[in-house]
Structures are given as C-alpha cells and as structure tokens.
Amino acid sequence: MTTKINGTNTAASPAITGADTDTGLSFGTDTVNINTGGVTRATVDSNGRLGIGITSPISTLHLHEAGASGSPIIQFSNGDTGTASSDGFVVGVADNESPFIYNRENTDLRIATNNTERMRITSGGSLLIGRTTSSSFGNLLQTKSITVETDGDTTGMHFNRTDSNAAWIAMRFYAQGNLSGYIQVNTSSVIYSTSSDYRLKENVVSISDGITRLKQLKPYRFNFKNNPSVTVDGFYAHETSEVVPESVVGEKDAVDAEGNIDAQGIDQAKLVPLLTAALQEAITKIETLETKVAALEGA
C-alpha cells in the first residue's frame, strides 16, 4: 500500500490520499510519496529512507537527478535569487561524471573542524592550510598557490610510505607539461633533483675561466636578523648574480605591494659547476708546477 501527498488540496484532489488516510502519514510498513504534476518527486520508504528524485532510496538521504549532466543536486543560496548558474553553493554528481563541490560566488570556500576553520580555498584559487588570509604574504598569494602555516616545531607536510621500495618520488615539478625536477625519498635520505639530461641541452662549451670568475665571488660570515644567535656562511644574492646569474632569483631591493621586503633567494648548488671548473684549473696548475719541480730536482 502506498500513501500519496498531492500538490493540491481540493475535494476532488485531497492533500493526502491512500488506502487509509485516517492514520495520516504514520504507516509503519507503507511508502509515502510526494507528487507534483502527476509525478513522484520524493519518497519515504518503510525503513525511513528519504529519496528525492528516486522512488527506491538506498540510504537515509538519497538524492538523484537522472540524466542531469553537470546539474546540481543540492544548491544553497544566500542573499541573491539563487537562480543563475553563478549563484550559491552547490554539491552534486551527474551521470558518468565525478562528484563536485562548487562555490559559484566570488567568495572563499572554508572547511572547519571543532568549530574552528582549518583550511580555505580563496576565490583566486589559492589553498591556505592553518591560516585564513594571504594578506601578510603580499603579492605572493595573488595567484594560485598552496600555503601551509604551523606553530612551534609542528611539521607542515608529511610524506610517508609503508612499502619497502628503495626509492620513491614524493613530488614532481612540471613546466608547460615537461618535467623540470623532483624530490625523491630513499630509505635513509632525500634527493632534490633538477633536470640535467644531456638530451635536453645544446650549445655546450667547457668552462675555461673558472678561477677568474671564482675570485669574483664574495663569501661572508653573518647571521640573519631574525636569528641573531646563529652565524652562518653565505653570499649576498645580488653580488652572486653578477657571477652566476642562474643561481639567484628575485630582484635587488624589491618590495611587495604592502612595502614588505620581497627577498632575493639563492640556490648555492648552482655554484658547484663553477667551483668544480676552478678547482680543475687549479689542479692542472698544481700538476704542472709539480712536474717542473720534479724536473728541477732531478737535474
């Protein structure tokens, strides 16, 4: 037996119809249907499962929109009409497509636990974890990026595996679809790899002025202002860029839109080829001198 709730309430079409309307909607073994336009729109089965768009729900709340490619299943609207494709917050799944969560408004999407925001996707496409705003980073987060902020000694990101393979690649980096490098995790170490395959290179010449260029580098001992108790060895980025330009990123004295320092950076690994060439030149000179000294000693 099925009880129906119809969209009209007249003598000819009562609001509740069925075999026994005296008991209202309290049929312990029956199904309750809600109809409009002569079509069943929602069903509550005898197990208390509510189906919307489907008459045989298989879960407590079962939403279904047959053949609706790209159409929303649940849409929340607030402050506007909610009738345009750019309105509201949408959760859904369509035939032969992946599930989706859309914020159609030009606003952020926030995720919280224990009544506290933990993660946010900004309207510009940046992912923030552990913070709610990108303003303190100036222009760095005006484009799509991922920022993880932690406190104390907590780890921002974990990469772990349970198998016993000798090595695995935790992250790969691509530019225009081409692999530029990766971070490889071994059983006891990490390798930071950048592309160096000979097949990717052209116009190759040997470094012949290694010592001359090496003497232009200016190494210093210093501490960073935010960590005055630790003294380290290093370079000024802008000075190093004059000798090995590819080792430095950023512009000297640059600031962001808020006037904060937009600091230059240096990849000291890029200095290794020059250091190697200079050392080889020095070794050649040393070997030449040794040969001459041996000749003089034998004369």
C-alpha positions as CSV (number, residue, x, y, z in Angstrom):
1,M,0.0,0.0,0.0
2,T,1.3,3.5,-0.9
3,T,0.2,6.8,0.6
4,K,0.5,9.9,-1.7
5,I,0.7,13.6,-0.8
6,N,-0.5,15.6,-3.8
7,G,0.2,19.2,-4.7
8,T,-3.5,20.2,-4.5
9,N,-6.0,20.3,-1.6
10,T,-9.5,20.2,-3.0
11,A,-12.5,18.0,-2.6
12,A,-11.6,16.2,-5.8
13,S,-7.9,16.0,-5.0
14,P,-7.3,15.8,-1.3
15,A,-3.9,16.7,0.1
16,I,-3.4,13.1,1.4
17,T,-4.7,10.1,-0.5
18,G,-4.3,6.4,0.1
19,A,-6.0,3.3,1.3
20,D,-6.3,4.6,4.8
21,T,-6.0,8.3,5.3
22,D,-7.4,8.3,8.8
23,T,-3.9,7.4,10.1
24,G,-2.3,10.3,8.1
25,L,1.4,9.5,7.2
26,S,2.0,7.0,10.0
27,F,2.1,3.8,8.1
28,G,4.6,1.5,9.7
29,T,5.0,-0.7,6.6
30,D,4.0,1.6,3.8
31,T,5.7,4.1,1.5
32,V,4.9,7.8,1.4
33,N,5.2,9.6,-1.9
34,I,5.2,13.3,-2.6
35,N,3.8,14.1,-6.0
36,T,3.6,17.2,-8.2
37,G,2.3,17.3,-11.8
38,G,1.3,13.7,-11.5
39,V,4.9,12.6,-11.0
40,T,6.5,11.3,-7.8
41,R,9.2,13.8,-6.6
42,A,10.1,12.4,-3.2
43,T,9.6,9.1,-1.3
44,V,9.9,7.9,2.3
45,D,10.1,4.1,2.4
46,S,9.1,1.8,5.2
47,N,12.7,2.0,6.6
48,G,12.6,5.7,7.0
49,R,14.8,6.4,4.0
50,L,14.1,9.6,2.1
51,G,14.6,9.6,-1.6
52,I,14.4,12.8,-3.7
53,G,14.2,12.2,-7.4
54,I,14.2,8.4,-6.8
55,T,11.5,6.1,-5.5
56,S,13.7,3.4,-4.2
57,P,16.2,5.1,-1.8
58,I,19.1,3.0,-0.6
59,S,20.4,5.3,2.1
60,T,19.0,7.6,4.8
61,L,19.0,10.5,2.4
62,H,19.3,9.6,-1.3
63,L,19.3,12.4,-3.9
64,H,19.1,11.7,-7.6
65,E,18.8,13.7,-10.8
66,A,18.7,11.3,-13.7
67,G,20.4,12.4,-16.9
68,A,21.3,15.8,-15.5
69,S,24.8,16.3,-16.9
70,G,26.5,19.0,-14.9
71,S,23.3,19.9,-13.0
72,P,23.4,20.5,-9.2
73,I,21.9,18.1,-6.7
74,I,22.0,20.4,-3.7
75,Q,22.2,24.2,-4.1
76,F,22.3,26.7,-1.2
77,S,21.6,30.4,-2.0
78,N,22.0,33.3,0.3
79,G,21.5,37.0,-0.4
80,D,20.5,36.7,-4.0
81,T,17.9,34.9,-6.1
82,G,19.9,31.7,-6.5
83,T,18.5,31.2,-9.9
84,A,21.6,31.9,-12.0
85,S,24.4,29.4,-12.8
86,S,26.8,31.6,-10.9
87,D,24.7,31.7,-7.7
88,G,25.1,29.9,-4.5
89,F,27.0,26.9,-3.1
90,V,26.5,23.6,-5.0
91,V,27.1,19.9,-4.1
92,G,26.3,17.3,-6.7
93,V,27.1,14.5,-9.0
94,A,25.9,13.9,-12.6
95,D,25.7,10.8,-14.8
96,N,29.1,9.4,-15.7
97,E,30.8,12.3,-14.1
98,S,32.9,12.9,-10.9
99,P,31.2,14.4,-7.8
100,F,31.7,18.1,-7.4
101,I,31.6,20.9,-4.8
102,Y,31.2,24.4,-6.2
103,N,31.2,27.8,-4.7
104,R,29.7,29.7,-7.6
105,E,30.1,33.1,-5.9
106,N,33.2,35.2,-5.9
107,T,34.0,34.2,-2.3
108,D,36.2,31.8,-0.4
109,L,35.4,28.2,0.4
110,R,36.1,27.3,4.1
111,I,36.5,24.0,5.9
112,A,36.4,23.7,9.7
113,T,36.6,21.1,12.5
114,N,35.8,21.6,16.2
115,N,34.1,24.9,15.2
116,T,37.5,26.2,14.0
117,E,38.5,27.0,10.4
118,R,41.3,24.7,9.3
119,M,41.5,25.2,5.5
120,R,40.4,27.7,3.0
121,I,40.3,27.9,-0.8
122,T,40.4,31.6,-1.8
123,S,38.3,33.0,-4.6
124,G,41.5,33.3,-6.5
125,G,42.3,29.6,-6.3
126,S,44.9,29.6,-3.5
127,L,44.8,26.8,-0.9
128,L,45.5,28.0,2.7
129,I,46.0,25.5,5.5
130,G,46.3,26.7,9.1
131,R,45.7,30.3,8.2
132,T,42.7,32.3,6.9
133,T,44.2,35.1,4.9
134,S,47.0,35.6,2.5
135,S,47.4,39.3,3.0
136,S,50.7,39.0,5.1
137,F,52.3,37.4,2.1
138,G,51.6,40.4,-0.2
139,N,51.6,39.5,-3.9
140,L,52.9,36.0,-3.4
141,L,49.5,34.5,-3.0
142,Q,47.6,36.6,-5.5
143,T,48.0,33.7,-7.9
144,K,47.2,30.1,-7.3
145,S,49.4,28.6,-4.7
146,I,49.5,26.4,-1.5
147,T,50.4,27.8,1.9
148,V,50.8,25.7,5.0
149,E,51.2,27.5,8.3
150,T,52.2,25.8,11.5
151,D,53.2,26.7,15.0
152,G,56.3,25.7,17.0
153,D,58.0,22.6,15.7
154,T,55.0,21.0,14.1
155,T,55.5,19.6,10.7
156,G,53.6,21.4,7.9
157,M,53.5,18.5,5.4
158,H,54.2,14.8,5.8
159,F,55.3,12.4,3.1
160,N,55.3,8.8,4.2
161,R,55.2,5.3,2.7
162,T,54.6,1.8,4.0
163,D,56.3,-0.3,1.3
164,S,60.0,-1.3,1.3
165,N,61.0,0.1,-2.1
166,A,64.5,1.6,-2.2
167,A,63.2,4.9,-3.5
168,W,60.0,6.8,-4.4
169,I,59.3,10.3,-5.8
170,A,57.3,12.4,-3.3
171,M,56.9,15.4,-5.6
172,R,57.3,16.1,-9.3
173,F,57.6,19.6,-10.8
174,Y,56.5,20.4,-14.4
175,A,56.7,23.4,-16.6
176,Q,54.4,23.5,-19.7
177,G,54.0,19.7,-19.4
178,N,57.7,19.0,-19.2
179,L,59.3,17.5,-16.1
180,S,61.7,20.0,-14.5
181,G,62.7,18.1,-11.4
182,Y,61.5,16.1,-8.5
183,I,62.1,15.3,-4.8
184,Q,63.0,11.6,-4.3
185,V,62.8,9.9,-0.9
186,N,65.1,7.0,-0.3
187,T,65.2,4.7,2.7
188,S,67.6,7.0,4.6
189,S,68.0,10.2,2.5
190,V,66.3,12.7,0.2
191,I,67.4,13.7,-3.3
192,Y,66.5,17.1,-4.8
193,S,66.8,16.5,-8.5
194,T,66.7,19.1,-11.3
195,S,66.7,18.2,-15.0
196,S,70.2,17.6,-16.3
197,D,69.9,15.1,-19.1
198,Y,72.3,15.8,-22.0
199,R,69.5,15.3,-24.5
200,L,67.9,18.5,-23.2
201,K,70.9,20.7,-23.8
202,E,72.7,22.4,-26.7
203,N,75.4,25.0,-27.4
204,V,77.6,23.2,-24.8
205,V,81.1,24.6,-24.1
206,S,83.6,24.0,-21.3
207,I,84.1,26.5,-18.6
208,S,87.5,28.0,-19.2
209,D,87.6,30.9,-16.8
210,G,86.7,29.1,-13.6
211,I,89.4,30.7,-11.4
212,T,88.8,34.2,-12.8
213,R,85.0,34.0,-12.0
214,L,85.5,32.2,-8.7
215,K,87.7,35.1,-7.4
216,Q,84.7,37.4,-8.1
217,L,82.5,35.6,-5.5
218,K,82.4,37.2,-2.1
219,P,81.7,34.7,0.7
220,Y,80.8,36.1,4.2
221,R,80.0,35.0,7.7
222,F,76.9,36.6,9.1
223,N,73.6,36.0,11.0
224,F,70.1,36.6,9.8
225,K,68.3,39.4,11.7
226,N,65.5,37.1,12.8
227,N,68.0,34.6,14.3
228,P,70.9,36.6,15.7
229,S,72.4,33.7,17.8
230,V,73.3,31.6,14.7
231,T,76.3,32.6,12.5
232,V,76.5,31.0,9.0
233,D,78.5,31.2,5.8
234,G,77.0,32.5,2.6
235,F,76.7,35.2,0.0
236,Y,74.8,38.3,-0.9
237,A,72.3,37.2,-3.6
238,H,72.7,40.4,-5.7
239,E,76.5,40.1,-5.8
240,T,76.4,36.4,-6.7
241,S,74.0,37.1,-9.5
242,E,76.8,39.1,-11.3
243,V,78.9,36.0,-11.4
244,V,76.4,33.1,-11.6
245,P,73.1,34.7,-12.6
246,E,71.2,31.4,-12.8
247,S,71.8,30.8,-9.1
248,V,69.7,33.8,-7.9
249,V,66.0,34.6,-8.1
250,G,64.3,37.9,-7.5
251,E,65.3,41.5,-7.9
252,K,67.6,43.5,-5.7
253,D,65.7,45.9,-3.2
254,A,62.3,44.6,-4.4
255,V,59.3,45.1,-2.2
256,D,55.7,43.8,-2.4
257,A,52.5,45.8,-2.7
258,E,52.5,46.5,1.0
259,G,56.1,47.6,1.2
260,N,57.4,44.5,2.7
261,I,60.8,43.0,1.6
262,D,60.4,40.8,-1.4
263,A,63.6,38.9,-0.7
264,Q,66.0,37.6,-3.3
265,G,67.0,33.9,-3.0
266,I,70.0,31.8,-4.0
267,D,70.4,28.2,-5.0
268,Q,74.0,27.5,-3.9
269,A,74.0,24.2,-5.7
270,K,74.2,26.3,-8.9
271,L,77.7,27.4,-7.9
272,V,79.0,23.8,-8.0
273,P,79.9,23.8,-11.7
274,L,81.9,27.0,-11.4
275,L,83.7,25.7,-8.2
276,T,84.5,22.4,-10.0
277,A,85.9,24.2,-13.1
278,A,88.0,26.5,-10.9
279,L,89.3,23.5,-8.9
280,Q,90.2,21.6,-12.0
281,E,92.1,24.6,-13.4
282,A,93.9,24.9,-10.0
283,I,94.7,21.2,-10.1
284,T,96.1,21.5,-13.6
285,K,98.4,24.4,-12.5
286,I,99.5,22.4,-9.4
287,E,100.3,19.3,-11.5
288,T,102.3,21.5,-14.0
289,L,104.3,23.0,-11.2
290,E,104.9,19.6,-9.6
291,T,106.2,18.4,-12.9
292,K,108.6,21.4,-13.2
293,V,109.7,21.0,-9.6
294,A,110.4,17.3,-10.2
295,A,112.4,18.1,-13.3
296,L,114.5,20.7,-11.4
297,E,115.1,18.3,-8.5
298,G,116.3,15.6,-10.9
299,A,118.7,17.9,-12.8
